[in-house]
Amino acid sequence: MTRPLTEKTANVPTEPRAVSRLERHIELGELEELTLSWFPSQPRYLVTYMNSQTSGPMRSATIVSVTNQSARTNQVTVTWFKGFSDNSSPVGVTSFSIPPDYTVDFGSRDIPAELTIVNSVCNPELVFDEGRALVSSRLPELGVSARVYYTGGDRDERLHAITDSKVVGFGKGNNGD
């Protein structure tokens, strides 16, 4: 976890029983950022648009939210790619072990907690990239959404817009929507 549980943030529960359960998942290693993608995983979803910029007056960051809908802890990886590249040349990757019914936000780079909490930040953070992201996991039961935050200021202190990115099943087309 990138922020301590004692810090008041939007995605940390305040109800004592929920905090206790969250702490137990962390102690058991069921909720943790993974440093290596050594576990077997399979691409599940394609985020069709990713933008992560820090130069110029308009900045951006892409956040991919993943909810584990499996009854078991699931290891999830988000791999980030530039637009004019194939799936063998990622520009960054981030992995997390997610317990059942938990949601983790994966970010192309870190942004202020006032906008959203980024639980797992891409390594390296993306600062001049546009393309797509692949969500892979050991177990298939996932809920996925993605959005791009457009900000201004040297520390992303001004929010200009949030747009949703299309998420489709990997290797499948969308419904023309």
DRENDO-1510 file (C-alpha; in Angstrom, 1 decimal, always signed):
<recs>
REC; n; res; u; v; w
REC; 1; MET; +0.0; +0.0; +0.0 .
REC; 2; THR; +1.3; +3.4; -0.9 .
REC; 3; ARG; -0.4; +5.3; +2.0 .
REC; 4; PRO; -0.7; +4.1; +5.7 .
REC; 5; LEU; -4.1; +3.0; +7.0 .
REC; 6; THR; -3.9; +5.7; +9.7 .
REC; 7; GLU; -4.1; +8.4; +7.0 .
REC; 8; LYS; -7.6; +9.5; +6.3 .
REC; 9; THR; -8.2; +8.9; +2.6 .
REC; 10; ALA; -11.2; +8.3; +0.4 .
REC; 11; ASN; -10.7; +4.6; -0.1 .
REC; 12; VAL; -9.8; +3.6; +3.5 .
REC; 13; PRO; -12.9; +2.5; +5.5 .
REC; 14; THR; -13.7; +4.3; +8.7 .
REC; 15; GLU; -15.9; +1.6; +10.3 .
REC; 16; PRO; -13.8; -0.4; +12.8 .
REC; 17; ARG; -14.8; -3.8; +11.6 .
REC; 18; ALA; -13.9; -2.9; +8.0 .
REC; 19; VAL; -10.6; -1.5; +9.0 .
REC; 20; SER; -9.8; -4.7; +11.0 .
REC; 21; ARG; -10.6; -6.8; +7.9 .
REC; 22; LEU; -8.5; -4.7; +5.7 .
REC; 23; GLU; -5.6; -4.9; +8.2 .
REC; 24; ARG; -6.0; -8.7; +8.3 .
REC; 25; HIS; -5.8; -9.0; +4.5 .
REC; 26; ILE; -2.6; -6.9; +4.5 .
REC; 27; GLU; -1.1; -9.0; +7.3 .
REC; 28; LEU; -1.8; -12.2; +5.4 .
REC; 29; GLY; -0.3; -10.8; +2.2 .
REC; 30; GLU; -3.6; -10.9; +0.4 .
REC; 31; LEU; -3.6; -7.2; -0.3 .
REC; 32; GLU; -0.2; -6.0; -1.4 .
REC; 33; GLU; +1.6; -4.4; -4.3 .
REC; 34; LEU; +3.6; -7.1; -6.2 .
REC; 35; THR; +7.0; -6.2; -7.4 .
REC; 36; LEU; +7.4; -9.1; -9.8 .
REC; 37; SER; +5.0; -10.6; -12.4 .
REC; 38; TRP; +6.1; -14.1; -11.6 .
REC; 39; PHE; +2.6; -15.5; -11.2 .
REC; 40; PRO; +0.8; -17.0; -14.2 .
REC; 41; SER; -1.7; -14.6; -15.6 .
REC; 42; GLN; -3.7; -14.1; -18.7 .
REC; 43; PRO; -4.8; -10.9; -20.5 .
REC; 44; ARG; -8.5; -10.3; -19.6 .
REC; 45; TYR; -9.3; -6.7; -20.7 .
REC; 46; LEU; -8.0; -4.0; -23.0 .
REC; 47; VAL; -8.3; -0.3; -22.0 .
REC; 48; THR; -8.5; +1.2; -25.4 .
REC; 49; TYR; -7.1; +4.7; -24.5 .
REC; 50; MET; -4.4; +5.7; -22.0 .
REC; 51; ASN; -2.9; +9.2; -21.7 .
REC; 52; SER; -0.2; +10.2; -19.2 .
REC; 53; GLN; +1.5; +13.5; -19.6 .
REC; 54; THR; +3.4; +16.0; -17.4 .
REC; 55; SER; +4.8; +18.5; -19.8 .
REC; 56; GLY; +2.8; +21.5; -21.1 .
REC; 57; PRO; -0.1; +23.3; -19.6 .
REC; 58; MET; -2.5; +20.3; -19.8 .
REC; 59; ARG; -1.4; +17.2; -17.8 .
REC; 60; SER; -3.0; +13.8; -17.7 .
REC; 61; ALA; -3.0; +10.5; -15.9 .
REC; 62; THR; -4.9; +7.3; -16.5 .
REC; 63; ILE; -6.5; +5.3; -13.7 .
REC; 64; VAL; -7.7; +1.7; -14.1 .
REC; 65; SER; -10.0; +0.5; -11.3 .
REC; 66; VAL; -10.1; -3.3; -10.8 .
REC; 67; THR; -12.5; -5.1; -8.5 .
REC; 68; ASN; -11.8; -8.7; -7.7 .
REC; 69; GLN; -15.1; -10.6; -8.0 .
REC; 70; SER; -13.5; -14.0; -7.4 .
REC; 71; ALA; -14.0; -15.8; -4.1 .
REC; 72; ARG; -10.2; -16.0; -3.8 .
REC; 73; THR; -7.3; -13.5; -3.7 .
REC; 74; ASN; -6.4; -12.6; -7.3 .
REC; 75; GLN; -3.1; -11.3; -8.6 .
REC; 76; VAL; -3.7; -8.5; -11.2 .
REC; 77; THR; -1.3; -6.8; -13.5 .
REC; 78; VAL; -1.8; -3.7; -15.6 .
REC; 79; THR; +0.7; -3.3; -18.4 .
REC; 80; TRP; +0.9; +0.0; -20.2 .
REC; 81; PHE; +1.8; +0.4; -23.9 .
REC; 82; LYS; +2.4; +3.2; -26.3 .
REC; 83; GLY; +0.0; +3.5; -29.2 .
REC; 84; PHE; +2.4; +2.6; -32.0 .
REC; 85; SER; +3.8; -0.6; -30.4 .
REC; 86; ASP; +2.8; -4.2; -30.2 .
REC; 87; ASN; +2.1; -6.1; -26.9 .
REC; 88; SER; +5.7; -7.2; -26.6 .
REC; 89; SER; +7.0; -3.7; -25.7 .
REC; 90; PRO; +5.4; -2.3; -22.5 .
REC; 91; VAL; +6.5; +1.1; -21.3 .
REC; 92; GLY; +5.5; +0.3; -17.7 .
REC; 93; VAL; +3.8; -2.3; -15.5 .
REC; 94; THR; +2.2; -2.5; -12.1 .
REC; 95; SER; +0.9; -5.5; -10.1 .
REC; 96; PHE; -1.2; -6.0; -7.0 .
REC; 97; SER; -2.6; -8.9; -5.0 .
REC; 98; ILE; -6.4; -8.2; -4.4 .
REC; 99; PRO; -8.6; -10.0; -1.9 .
REC; 100; PRO; -12.2; -10.9; -2.8 .
REC; 101; ASP; -14.6; -7.9; -3.2 .
REC; 102; TYR; -11.8; -5.3; -3.0 .
REC; 103; THR; -11.1; -2.6; -5.6 .
REC; 104; VAL; -7.6; -1.3; -6.4 .
REC; 105; ASP; -6.8; +1.7; -8.5 .
REC; 106; PHE; -3.8; +1.3; -10.8 .
REC; 107; GLY; -2.3; +4.5; -12.1 .
REC; 108; SER; -0.1; +5.4; -15.1 .
REC; 109; ARG; +1.5; +7.9; -12.6 .
REC; 110; ASP; +0.6; +9.2; -9.1 .
REC; 111; ILE; -1.8; +12.1; -8.8 .
REC; 112; PRO; -3.1; +14.0; -5.8 .
REC; 113; ALA; -5.3; +12.0; -3.4 .
REC; 114; GLU; -7.9; +14.8; -3.6 .
REC; 115; LEU; -8.6; +13.6; -7.1 .
REC; 116; THR; -8.3; +9.8; -6.5 .
REC; 117; ILE; -6.3; +7.4; -4.5 .
REC; 118; VAL; -3.8; +5.6; -6.6 .
REC; 119; ASN; -3.0; +2.2; -4.9 .
REC; 120; SER; -0.5; +0.9; -7.4 .
REC; 121; VAL; +1.6; +3.3; -9.5 .
REC; 122; CYS; +3.2; +2.3; -12.8 .
REC; 123; ASN; +6.9; +1.5; -12.8 .
REC; 124; PRO; +8.3; +3.7; -14.2 .
REC; 125; GLU; +5.7; +6.4; -13.9 .
REC; 126; LEU; +4.5; +7.5; -17.3 .
REC; 127; VAL; +5.1; +11.2; -18.1 .
REC; 128; PHE; +5.0; +11.4; -21.9 .
REC; 129; ASP; +2.9; +8.5; -23.1 .
REC; 130; GLU; -0.3; +7.8; -25.0 .
REC; 131; GLY; -1.6; +4.4; -25.9 .
REC; 132; ARG; -3.5; +1.6; -24.2 .
REC; 133; ALA; -3.3; -0.8; -21.2 .
REC; 134; LEU; -3.8; -4.5; -20.7 .
REC; 135; VAL; -5.4; -5.9; -17.5 .
REC; 136; SER; -4.2; -9.4; -16.8 .
REC; 137; SER; -5.0; -11.7; -13.9 .
REC; 138; ARG; -4.6; -15.2; -12.5 .
REC; 139; LEU; -8.4; -15.6; -12.1 .
REC; 140; PRO; -11.0; -14.3; -14.6 .
REC; 141; GLU; -13.6; -12.7; -12.3 .
REC; 142; LEU; -12.8; -9.0; -12.5 .
REC; 143; GLY; -14.8; -5.8; -12.8 .
REC; 144; VAL; -12.8; -3.1; -14.7 .
REC; 145; SER; -13.2; +0.6; -15.4 .
REC; 146; ALA; -10.8; +3.2; -16.6 .
REC; 147; ARG; -10.7; +7.0; -16.8 .
REC; 148; VAL; -8.3; +9.8; -17.8 .
REC; 149; TYR; -7.8; +12.7; -15.5 .
REC; 150; TYR; -6.8; +16.0; -17.2 .
REC; 151; THR; -5.2; +18.5; -14.8 .
REC; 152; GLY; -3.2; +21.7; -14.8 .
REC; 153; GLY; -0.5; +23.1; -12.6 .
REC; 154; ASP; +2.9; +21.7; -11.7 .
REC; 155; ARG; +1.4; +19.4; -9.0 .
REC; 156; ASP; -1.9; +18.6; -10.8 .
REC; 157; GLU; -3.7; +21.0; -8.5 .
REC; 158; ARG; -6.4; +22.0; -11.0 .
REC; 159; LEU; -8.8; +19.4; -12.3 .
REC; 160; HIS; -10.0; +20.2; -15.9 .
REC; 161; ALA; -11.9; +17.1; -16.9 .
REC; 162; ILE; -12.3; +13.3; -16.4 .
REC; 163; THR; -13.1; +11.1; -19.3 .
REC; 164; ASP; -14.0; +7.4; -19.4 .
REC; 165; SER; -11.9; +5.1; -21.5 .
REC; 166; LYS; -13.5; +2.1; -23.3 .
REC; 167; VAL; -12.7; -1.3; -21.7 .
REC; 168; VAL; -13.3; -4.3; -23.9 .
REC; 169; GLY; -12.6; -8.0; -23.4 .
REC; 170; PHE; -9.0; -8.9; -24.6 .
REC; 171; GLY; -9.1; -10.3; -28.1 .
REC; 172; LYS; -12.7; -9.3; -28.6 .
REC; 173; GLY; -14.2; -6.3; -30.3 .
REC; 174; ASN; -16.7; -3.9; -28.7 .
REC; 175; ASN; -20.4; -3.7; -29.6 .
REC; 176; GLY; -19.9; -0.7; -31.8 .
REC; 177; ASP; -20.9; +1.6; -29.0 .
</recs>
